[in-house]
Amino acid sequence: MSSRNSQKYKSNTSPSPPYQPIPKNILADSSEMTNNSDDNGEVIVDRTGAGALPTTYSSQQLMQSSDSESVGNGGDGRAAGGVDNEDNRNRGTPLRLSHVSRSQWFTVIVLCFVNLINYMDRFTIAGVLEDIQRDFQIDNSYGGLLQTVFIISYMVCAPIFGYLGDRYSRRWIMAVGVVLWSATTLLGSFMKEFGWFITFRALVGIGEASYSTIAPTIISDLFVRGLRSKMLAVFYFAIPVGSGFGYIVGSETAHLAGNWRFALRVTPALGLIAAILILITKDPQRGESEGGHNLRATAYKEDLKYLMKNRSFVFSTIAFTCVAFVTGALAWWSPTFIYQGLKLQPQNEDIGLNDVSYKFGIIAMIAGLIGVPMGTWFSERFRPAMENCDPYICAVGLLISSPLVYCALVLPVTSTTLCFLFVFAAQLSLNLCWAIVADMLLYVVVPTRRSTAEAFQILISHTFGDAGSPYLIGLISELIKRHLRSSSSNIANLVHSSNFDSLSLTLNETIQSTLTSEPIIPLALTDVPQDSTSFYSLQYALFIVCFVEVLGGIFFLITAVFITDDKHEASQAAQETVLVLNLYV
C-alpha cells in the first residue's frame, strides 16, 4: 500500500469512523490481500492478510467500534479475526467437525435441548386436546384458539427480542425467556376456568419468542459455510422430534396420571435446567464466524429498510409462512382428525385418542430425524453444481408433500396402515425445508441484522401462518358441520312429510354404507351420525393445507431467482467492513 494512502487512514483517529466504500486505488496497490476459495467456490478470508476481497463493493453500512478496540483485538497487523488456520480454530470459526471445540459442541447441544423442550411444550396440548375440550366444554373453534393466542403473543414479542438480541447479552435474554415460559406453563395447568387457562397459554408465547429469535444467530456466529448448515440441521431437527415428544409425553402422562393437567407439568422442570445451562454456554461476538469482530448494530430504521429491499428474505419469508400455516394446522388437528376417522372403521369403536397421539408422535419424530438432515444433505450435495439449490429443494419438498397430505386425509376411514404411511411420507418431505430456510436467512443477511431478520420472519410467518391456521381450520370445520347437520335435518323432514318412508329407509342405508366404505362423501342427506359429521367437516377444512403447500412451493421457486445475488452481497458487506476497519488501524 502506498505511504500516502497509508498515512491517510492512520491519521483518522475519530472514535467511530464513518463507513465509506473501499477506494479502488487502495485495492489496486495492495499486494497483501488475496482471495481463497473452498471446494464449493465460496470466498474464504485469507488469514495471513487483511481479508478476502470481493469483486464488487456493497454500500451496506455497518458501524465499527473505536480504533482502540480494534487495536486491542487485532493490533498485531492482522485483520480482525484474520488469523491463521490454527488460531482460527481457537477463536471459534472451525471449518470441519474435527475442529469444533468442546465449548462449541456444548453450546449447540444446549440450544438443541432447549429447542426440543420448546416444541414439546407447544404440542403437549395437541396430544390431549379432546380431553381439554371435554373438561372446558369448548368446540373446535375454541380448541384451535388455544394455539392461536399462543402464537399471537409469540410473534408480537419476536421483534422486541430481535432488537434486544442484536444489541445485548443473548444468554441472559434466552435464560429469562425460558424461565418465563416454564413458569407460565406450570401455572396454566392449575387453572380451572378456560379464560385463565388461555391467558397463561398466551403468556407462554412471550417466553418462547426470546429463545426462538436469538438461538439461530448464535449458531451462525460460531460456524461458517457447510459446517453451519450441519449445525442448523442438528438444531432444527428438534422441531419435529420435539413436537413428536410433545404428543407422546402429553398423551402418556395424561393416561398414567388420569388427568390431562399433569401433561403440562413435565416441560417446566426441564425448562429450569435449560435456563441454567444457557448461562454457561458461549455467546460469540456477532459476525465472528465471518471474520468480523466488534461490529455494532446500525439504526433500527436502517435495519428494516435493508430487510424490505432484500428480495430473498422477502420471498423466502412468504414461502415459509405457507410452511408455518401447514405445519400449524396439521400438527394441531391431525391426532384428533385421525382418531375420529379410525373410529369410523369397524371394530375400532374402543380406540382412544391417547393411542393415536402416541403413534402420531413416533411418526413425527422419525420423519424429523430423517427429513431435516436429508434436506441439509441435499443442499450440500447439489450446492457445488447449483448455488441456488436451497430454495429449489424446499419447493420440491412442498410440492411433493401436497398430494401426500391429501392421501393421508382421505384414508383414515378405510386403512389405518396406509393413513400413517402417507402421514410419514408427507411429514418427511415437509421437513426437508426446516434447516434450509434458516440457513438461507443467515447467509443473505449481514451479521448485525440477523436477530432482527429472524424476529420479522417469525412475526410474518406466524401472523399469516400458524397463528391463525389452527383456529381457522377449527372455525371452518364448525361451519361445515352445522351445514351438514342442517342439510340432513331439512331433507329428512322433507322426506318424511312426503310419506316417502321407503325412500327414507333406502337413503339411510345408502349413507351408512357410503360412510364405511368411501373416504370422501358429498353433503350428508339424512341422519348422519355425529362422529361422522365431525370427521368429514374437519376433513373438508384440512383440504385447505394442500393448496397452501403448492403456493409455498411457488414462492420458493421465486426466491431461487434472487438468492445468489443477495447471498454474495451480504458476504461482501461483512468482508468489506473487516477490511475497512483494518485500513483505519
HELIX and SHEET records of a PDB file:
HELIX    1   1 SER A    3  LYS A   10  1                                   8    
HELIX    2   2 LYS A   24  ASP A   29  1                                   6    
HELIX    3   3 ASP A   67  GLY A   74  1                                   8    
HELIX    4   4 ASN A   85  ASN A   90  1                                   6    
HELIX    5   5 LEU A   97  HIS A   99  5                                   3    
HELIX    6   6 ARG A  102  GLY A  127  1                                  26    
HELIX    7   7 LEU A  129  PHE A  136  1                                   8    
HELIX    8   8 ASN A  140  GLY A  165  1                                  26    
HELIX    9   9 ARG A  170  GLY A  188  1                                  19    
HELIX   10  10 PHE A  194  LEU A  222  1                                  29    
HELIX   11  11 ARG A  225  TYR A  236  1                                  12    
HELIX   12  12 ALA A  238  ALA A  257  1                                  20    
HELIX   13  13 TRP A  260  ARG A  265  5                                   6    
HELIX   14  14 THR A  267  LEU A  279  1                                  13    
HELIX   15  15 GLU A  288  GLU A  290  5                                   3    
HELIX   16  16 TYR A  300  LYS A  309  1                                  10    
HELIX   17  17 ARG A  311  LYS A  343  1                                  33    
HELIX   18  18 LEU A  353  PHE A  382  1                                  30    
HELIX   19  19 CYS A  389  VAL A  410  1                                  22    
HELIX   20  20 THR A  416  LEU A  430  1                                  15    
HELIX   21  21 ASN A  431  CYS A  433  5                                   3    
HELIX   22  22 TRP A  434  VAL A  444  1                                  11    
HELIX   23  23 PRO A  447  ARG A  449  5                                   3    
HELIX   24  24 ARG A  450  THR A  463  1                                  14    
HELIX   25  25 SER A  469  SER A  497  1                                  29    
HELIX   26  26 ASP A  501  LEU A  515  1                                  15    
HELIX   27  27 GLN A  530  LEU A  542  1                                  13    
HELIX   28  28 ILE A  544  TYR A  584  1                                  41    
SHEET    1   A 2 ASN A  35  SER A  37  0                                        
SHEET    2   A 2 VAL A  43  VAL A  45 -1                                        
SHEET    1   B 2 MET A  63  GLN A  64  0                                        
SHEET    2   B 2 LEU A 295  ARG A 296 -1                                        
END                                                                             
